[in-house]
Amino acid sequence: MGLWSWFARRRKPSTDAGRPAFAAAIGPKEQEPLTPEQVADLKAAWAELAEAAKESAATGFHACARGGKPWQEDPAAVRSVAALLRRVDAADAATEGPTAK
């Protein structure tokens, strides 16, 4: 069997009308609404991130979700991004010497 025939061979049809078998595992899940305490915690986390972004020299960043829940809706993940910005800014200031801001 040559390389081209290996790439061109057909796969077995999936069990669910054109959807891969793993689609149910990675598909969107219904989320329960946030409680007022969770909303307040999320707003506080976003305020921390906004403050860290102002203090940082970063002009933007990109993050992705893990575990099926968007990082933007998880206070711990938002705080982790804020801590990362602070840590990177501190590391840059330490390596740049006295001319750093």
URGIUR-V260950 format. One record per backbone hydrogen bond with DSSP energy under -1.0 kcal/mol. NH is the residue of the N-H (numbers start at 1). CO is the residue of the C=O. Records with the same first field share a line. If there is no record, write none. Layout:
NH->CO + CO
//
This chain:
6->2
7->3
8->4
9->5
19->16
23->20
26->22
27->23
39->35
40->36
41->37
42->38
43->39
44->40
45->41
46->42
47->43
48->44
49->45
50->46
51->47
52->48
53->49
54->50
55->51
56->52
73->70
74->71
78->74
79->75
80->76
81->77
82->78
83->79
84->80
85->81
86->82
87->83
88->84
89->85
90->86
91->87
92->88
93->89
94->90
95->91
96->92
100->97
//
